[in-house]
Amino acid sequence: MKRVLVISPSGEVYDHDNVRWYNYKDVQRSINHYHNIGDAFVFDSSLKLLNFSKLSALEIINPKLEDTDRINAEYDFVFLRGSNYVHKDMRWSQTAEVLKRLKIPVIAWGIGAQAPVKGKIELSDETKTVLRMMADSTTSIGVRGAYSAQVLWDIGIRNVRIVGCPTAFRRNNPDLNIQLPSLDKIRTAGITLRREVSSTYAQDIKQYLTFHRDLVKDLANRFDVVLMAQGEVEEKKIVFGTPEQKEEAFAALKANKTVKDWYLDETMEKLHRERLFYSDVVADYENLVQQKDLVLGYRLHGNLMALANNVPSIYFTYDSRTVEFAETYQIPSFDVFSGKEFRLEDYWDQSLFDKFNRAYHHTYREMRQFLVENGVDTKMVDAMAKPEKAQLKAA
């Protein structure tokens, strides 16, 4: 089994391949700081696809460059945890200096580009250099979708493979197949929330928030819902805080005119008080989605977690990242800025989910091939080598 380093691990590892946030039992240490637990989903899911005997973090902020020879001797490869690294504001600390000294492969695994609302994406020379160094050290570089692949192609990186995100494959099921029950049998739903959004990427904040609010309220009238947050400070305080912190959180939300006018009305406040979920442990989210008939909403990895567990999900797209994920996996999706009315019945269509099923199978094979061609010892099943596949091929 391989000895592995990871850049940007996003959480502490326990029981070999499970991830939770650092010092997760001491809630007060991080309650005033935002961290996106979705990043921990990706890290956790990545580990679940690997066979490895040793795992450590590769330091890029204050690295000890004199340790490079030891690292080259003690580890087999480095991987960069999939995330939104390819954009104009990305800062890499001393990554380039570290990579110059490494002789082991540095695998970019499911990374993505973020397009601005207006104009073309702009990348710093530093970002271009780091990406080229990674691509040069491996057979292929793994990206989440076609847009990210084109961005890398445009800066001269040709060895690109579209692999989606490890979260979709965390159950290691090459035969995943979502079959919709009758809609009248749906009783429980998880709604993945994203209250905070940047105007750099979402074209109309008012439309985004008001649609978000109305969607949550409509679904709450229809199903037994849980609102799934992923790390905003106020939401964490509502779930984990003292009674005083909980009221401070609601006061802060109401003091934000944008939130007060477009999002947190009386009904939404009641739902946040009674139905809000947050955890610093990835397994808690997986346990939650496994109990739901439907999960839908705004969070990339919260929705993927549901799909990976064979729970139907619908994406609400609002920027290039959400669109790219929906396109890669052909996930049924609704454009928040389309100006159209969302009707769940329009998306409760087996033919739409059959497109997802086919895209999932294809991307599963691409992900496995990506890991294999880069020398990774993977747990992913070779679907084409399964006995039934072999018999079909022979016939």
N, C-alpha and C positions, 0 to 999 in steps of 0.2 A: 504494500500500500504506500501511497505517496506521502511525502512530507510537504506541507503546504503553508504558504504565506498569503495573507490577504491585505490589500490596501483598502482602507476605510471600512473596518469591520462592522460598525453600527450595532453594538450590543455585546454583552458577555455571553460566552458559550457555556452550557451546562449539559451534562449527560451526553457528551460527545458531539451531538449535532443539533442541539436546541438552543434558541437564542431568546434572551430577555434583556431589557434595558439595564444599564449599569446601576448597581445599588438599588435594585428595583424594590426592595423591601422598605427602604428609607425614602418614602414618597416626598417628604419635605425637601430633600436635597435637590430635586429637579422640578419641583412643582411650579416654579417661576420661570422655567426655561422651556422653550419650544423644542421638541424633537419629534420627527416624523417616524412613528413606529412602523410605517410602511417600509422604510429602509431596512428595518430589522427583519421584516417578512422576506425580503430578497436575500439577505444574508443567511437566515435560517433555511430557506428553500435551497440555496446554493449548496450548503453543507449536506443536505439530505440527498443530493445527487452524486456525492463523492464518496469514494473509499479513500480514507486517509488515516495515517497513524500518528501524525503530529500536525498541529495547527498553531500558528502564531501570527501576530500583526506585523506588517512591514511599516516601520516608522518613516514618515515623509515630512513631518513638521520640524522635528529636531533630531534628524538621523545621526547615528554614529557611523560615519562613512568608513572608519577603520574596521568596522565589523563585516564589511562586504565579503571578504574572502571566506569568513566563517559561514555567512549566509549561503554563498554559492556551494559550499561543501555540504551543508546540513539540510538544504531544502531542494525540492525537485522543480517547483514552479511557484509563481506568484499569480494571484488573480485579483483584478480590480472588480469589486462588487458592483453589479449593475446599478446604474442610477443616471440622473440627468446631468452628465458632465460636459456635454458639448454645447456651450453657449458663450456669449461674449464676456460674461462676468466671471467665468471659472478661474479660480486661482489654485495652482498646483503645489504651492510651498516649494519644497526641494525635490520634488519627484524626479525631475530631469537629471539632477545630479546623482540621485540614487540609481536610476535606471542605467546611466552610463557605466556604472561599475558592476552591474549584475550580468552574469553569464547564463542565468537560467531564464526560461520563457516567462514573459509577463503577459498574462492572458486577460484581455478586456472582454468581459462576460455580460452581454446583454445591456451595453451602454446605449444612451440615446442622446439625440440632439433636440434642442428646444428652439422653436422658431418664434421670433417676435411677432406681434400683431401686424406691424407695418415694416416693410422693407425686407431685405435679405439678411440671413444670419451672418454675423461677423464673428470670426474667431481670432483670438490673439495668437501671436507667433509662438508663445509658450504652449498653448493648447495644441497647435499643429505639431510642434516638436514632440510633445509627449505622446500623442496619438501615433505618430509615425514610428517612434521608437518601439512602442508596444507592437505595432503591426509588423515591424521588421524582425521582432524576436519570436514570432509565432507563425504557424501555417495560416491561420485566419484570425480575424478580429470579429467578435460577435456583437451584433447590434439588434435593437428591438424591432426595427421595421424599415420600410423602404425609404422613408424620408431621411432617417439617420444614415442609411447606406449611401444615399446620394450625397449627403454632406461630406462624408469621408471620401467618396469617389472624387468629389470636386477638389479635394486637397491632395490628390494623388495616391490615396490608399485604395488599392484594388482588391486585396485579399479579404473581402468582407463577406460574412455569412449572416443572414437574417435568422435570428434564433429566438426572438421574443424575450420572455423573462422567465427565470427559474421558478418563480412563484406558481406559474401555471402548471408546472410539472412536479411539484413538490410531493405528490402522492405516487409518483413514478408509475403512472398508469398509461401505457401506450394505447389502450383500448377505451379510454374515457369516451362516453357517449351520452349526451344529455337528451333525455326523452321527456317531453313536457307532459305533466298530468293535466287534467282538465282544470281550467282556471278557477272554476267554482270550488275546487278542492284546496286551493291555496288559503292558508289561515295565518301563517306567520311570515314576516318579512324583516330583513335587515336593511337599513338605509345607510349607506356610507356617506358621511357628511364631509363637506369641505367648505367651511364658512370663510376662511381667509383665502383670498385669491389676488393675484397681482394684475394690475391694469396693463402691465407690459405684455401679458400673454392672453388675458381674457378681454375681449373688445368692449364690453359694456357691463360694468360692475352692477349697476342697478338692475338690468335685465337678469343677470346671473343670480343675484341674491333673491329677487322677488320670485323668479321661477323656482329656485331652490326651496324657498319658504312654502310656496303653494304646493309643490310636489310633495313635500314632507306631510303637510296637512291633509292632502287628498289621500295619500297612502295610509295615514294614521286613521282616517275615517273608514277605511276599507279593510285593513288588516291589523293584527296584533303586531305592532312594530317595535323594533329596537333601533335607536339612533346610534350609529357606530362612529365615534370620533377617532382621530389618529394623532393627537398630540398638541392641539392648540392649548395655550395656557389656561384660558378661562374654562374650557371644557374639562381639562384635567382637574381644576379646582372644584368644579361642580361634582365630579365623581369622587375624587380622593380627598378633597380639602376638609378642613374643620368647618363647622357651621358658619363661622365668621368668614372664612375664605370663600365658601360657597356664595354667600351674599355679596362679598366683594366682587366675585366674578360676574354675577348678574348686574351689579352696579356699573362695572366697567363696560359691559356689553351695551347697557342702556345709555352710557355716556358717549358712546360712539354713534354719532348721528346716522351714519350709513347703515350700521347694524340695526339701530333702533327703528329707522324709517322703512327699511327694506327687508328685514329678516326676522327680528325678534319681537313678534307681536305677542299678545296674551296667550294664544294657543301654543305658539312655539315655546314660550317660556315654560308653560305647564309640561309640555313634552320633554323639554330638557331637564326639568326637575324630576320627572318620573320615569323616563325611558332612555336616558343617556347611558352609553357604555363606553368605557375606555379601559385599557390594560397596558401594562408595560411588558407583558409576556405574550409572545407570538402564539403559543399553544392555546391561550385563552380565546383568541380570535378564531382559530380553527375549530375549537370546541363550539363556539357560538354559531358559526355559519353552518355547521353540521346539523344544528337543531332547527334551521330555517327552511321554509319551503321556497323562498325567493330572497335574493340579495340584489340590490340595485342602487345606483347612485354615482358619486363623483370620484371616488377614490380608486385609482388604478389597481393597487395591490389588494385592497379590501375586496373588490369585485373579482379579481383573479383568484384570491383565496377561495371564494365560493365556487367558482367554476372548477377549480382543481379538485374540489370535493363533490363534484357532480350536482351542484346546486345551480339552477338557472340564474343568470344575471344579465342585466341590461346596463349599458354604459350611457352616461350623459356626458357628451363631449363638449369641451369649451376652449381647448387649446390644441397645439400640434401634438403634444404628448398623448392626450386621451384619444385623439383621432388616430394616431399611429398605432396604438395598442389595439383599438377596435378593428383597424384594417388588417393588421398582422394576423389576428385570430378570427377575423370575420364575426366579431361579437355584435349582436344586435345593439344598435346605438341610436341615440336621439341627440340632435344638435340643439344645444340650449339657446343658441342665437338664431335659430331658423324662423322664429316668429310663428311657428305652428303649435297646435295644441297636442300635448302628449296624451295618448290613449293607450293604456297597457294592453288592451285587446289587440291593437294593431301589431304588437311585438310578440304576443303569445301565439307564435306561429312556428310549427315544427320545421318548416322549410328554412326559416331563418337560423334555427339552431342546428340544422343539418349542415349548413354552411360553416358554422363554428366547428362542428364535429370533424368535418373534413380538414379544415385549416389547422385544427389542433393536431390531428394525426400527422400532417405534413411537417408542422413546426416541431413536433416532438422528435421526428427523425432528424431534422436539421440540427436541433440542439444536441442530440446524441452524437451525430457526425462531427459537429464542431468540437465537442470535448475529446472524442477519440482521435481526431486528426491532430489535436494539440497535445497529445500524450497524457491526457488526464485519465486516471483510473475511475471510471464512472459506474454508478449503480443503475444507470438507465438501461432499460431492456432493449435489445435489438429486435424490434418488432418484426422485421423481415426474416429473422432467423427462427421465429417461433414455429413449432411443428405444424400448426394449421396453415401458416403462410407457406412453409416449404411444400406441403402437400398441394396447396392451391397452385403454386408455381409449377410443380411437376405435372399437374394435370393440364 
